[in-house]
Amino acid sequence: MSEILIALRYAIPALVVFITAYTLLKEFFAQEMKKRHARMMEEKHKGSLPLRMQAYERIILLLERISPKNLVMRVHSGKMTASQFHGTLIKAIRDEFDHNLSQQLYVSSKAWEMVKNSKEEIVRQINTSAGQLDEKATSTDLSKKILEMGAEKSAIRDTIEFLKAEARKSFL
């Protein structure tokens, strides 16, 4: 019996030390895994940060380029009829938009939805302006009509402000 007590006298402290060491090591390795995961996420974020910022820049550039005032100035040619100019404007908007479709990957769903709505609003305003002219109208007539409508209403401005705010929130 005394041998069992002597064995227990050594076994119980050894068991307590083992359990304590196990618990401490388990906690230590869990913390190390968390740190490693955090470092990996930080590295991943550093890599995607420039791409995301570039996406916001490109989308704002897209909106500026398809704003009626800028679009008319860039695409206008006095040698076209209003109908030809109308088609050219719509094609230019769609080309710009299609060229930047991949940018939706880097912005929120709400931001991209606002971009799409802005584009559709501009197309709608150009179509409305073209519909108010007769068949003999020139591209200059259509340009004036589009600019008179104030086609740069708040849709583009609101979308740009939303994108700026989202970018600031994400990057600053």
C-alpha positions in Angstrom: 0.0 0.0 0.0 2.8 2.4 0.8 4.2 1.8 -2.7 0.9 2.9 -4.2 1.0 6.0 -2.1 4.6 6.7 -3.1 3.6 6.2 -6.8 0.6 8.5 -6.4 2.8 11.1 -4.7 4.9 11.3 -7.8 2.1 10.6 -10.4 -0.4 13.3 -9.2 2.1 16.2 -9.4 3.3 14.9 -12.8 -0.3 14.7 -14.0 -1.0 18.2 -12.8 2.2 19.5 -14.6 1.2 17.5 -17.8 -2.4 19.0 -17.8 -1.0 22.5 -17.2 1.6 22.2 -19.9 -1.0 20.7 -22.3 -3.4 23.5 -21.7 -0.8 26.2 -22.0 0.6 24.8 -25.2 -2.8 24.3 -26.7 -3.7 28.0 -26.0 -0.3 29.1 -27.3 -0.7 27.2 -30.6 -4.3 28.6 -30.9 -3.0 32.1 -30.5 -0.2 31.5 -33.0 -2.7 30.2 -35.6 -4.8 33.3 -35.1 -1.8 35.5 -35.6 -0.7 33.6 -38.7 -4.3 33.9 -40.1 -4.3 37.6 -39.3 -0.9 38.1 -41.1 -2.2 36.2 -44.1 -5.3 38.3 -44.3 -3.3 41.5 -43.9 -1.0 40.3 -46.8 -4.0 39.4 -48.9 -5.6 42.8 -48.1 -2.3 44.7 -49.1 -2.3 42.9 -52.4 -5.9 43.7 -53.2 -5.9 47.2 -51.9 -4.4 48.8 -55.0 -6.7 46.9 -57.3 -9.7 48.0 -55.3 -8.6 51.6 -55.3 -8.0 51.4 -59.0 -11.5 50.0 -59.5 -13.0 53.0 -57.7 -10.9 55.3 -59.9 -11.9 53.6 -63.1 -15.6 53.6 -62.2 -15.5 57.3 -61.4 -13.7 57.9 -64.7 -16.4 55.8 -66.5 -19.1 57.9 -65.0 -17.3 61.1 -65.9 -16.8 59.9 -69.5 -20.5 59.0 -70.0 -21.8 62.1 -68.4 -23.8 63.8 -71.2 -21.7 67.0 -71.2 -18.4 65.1 -71.5 -19.8 62.5 -73.9 -21.3 65.0 -76.3 -18.1 67.0 -76.4 -16.0 63.9 -77.0 -18.1 62.2 -79.6 -19.7 65.2 -81.4 -19.2 65.5 -85.1 -21.1 68.2 -87.1 -21.2 65.9 -90.1 -23.8 63.5 -88.6 -27.5 63.5 -88.5 -29.2 63.4 -85.1 -30.1 59.8 -85.7 -26.5 58.8 -86.4 -25.3 60.9 -83.5 -27.8 59.2 -81.2 -26.5 55.8 -82.2 -23.0 56.9 -81.7 -23.7 58.2 -78.2 -25.5 55.0 -77.1 -22.7 52.9 -78.6 -20.0 55.0 -76.8 -21.9 54.6 -73.5 -22.2 50.8 -73.9 -18.6 50.5 -75.0 -17.4 52.4 -71.9 -19.6 50.4 -69.6 -18.6 47.1 -71.2 -14.9 48.0 -70.9 -15.4 48.4 -67.1 -17.7 45.5 -66.3 -15.0 43.7 -64.3 -14.7 46.5 -61.8 -17.9 45.4 -60.2 -15.8 42.7 -58.5 -14.1 45.3 -56.3 -17.0 47.5 -55.2 -20.1 46.8 -53.2 -23.3 45.5 -54.9 -25.0 48.7 -54.0 -22.3 50.8 -55.6 -22.4 48.7 -58.8 -26.2 48.9 -58.9 -26.0 52.7 -58.7 -23.4 52.7 -61.5 -25.8 50.7 -63.7 -28.7 52.9 -62.8 -26.7 56.0 -63.7 -25.8 54.6 -67.1 -29.4 53.6 -67.8 -30.6 57.1 -66.7 -28.2 58.7 -69.2 -29.3 56.4 -72.0 -32.9 57.1 -71.2 -32.3 60.9 -71.3 -30.4 60.7 -74.6 -33.2 58.6 -76.0 -35.8 61.1 -74.8 -33.9 64.0 -76.3 -33.6 62.1 -79.6 -37.3 61.3 -79.6 -38.2 65.0 -79.3 -36.4 65.9 -82.6 -37.6 65.5 -86.1 -35.9 63.3 -88.7 -34.0 66.2 -90.3 -32.3 67.3 -87.1 -28.6 67.5 -87.0 -26.1 66.2 -84.4 -25.8 69.8 -83.2 -29.5 69.9 -82.5 -29.4 66.7 -80.5 -26.3 68.0 -78.6 -28.2 71.1 -77.6 -31.3 69.2 -76.6 -29.3 66.8 -74.4 -27.4 69.6 -72.7 -30.6 71.6 -72.2 -32.2 68.6 -70.4 -29.6 68.9 -67.8 -28.9 65.2 -68.3 -26.2 65.3 -65.6 -28.8 65.4 -63.0 -28.1 63.9 -59.6 -27.7 60.3 -60.8 -24.1 60.6 -61.7 -23.2 63.1 -59.0 -24.9 60.9 -56.3 -23.2 57.8 -57.6 -19.8 59.5 -57.6 -20.3 60.8 -54.1 -21.4 57.3 -52.9 -18.3 55.7 -54.5 -16.0 58.3 -52.9 -17.6 57.7 -49.5 -17.3 53.9 -49.9 -13.7 54.3 -51.0 -12.8 56.5 -48.0 -14.5 54.1 -45.7 -12.6 51.2 -47.1 -9.2 52.8 -47.4 -8.8 55.5 -44.9 
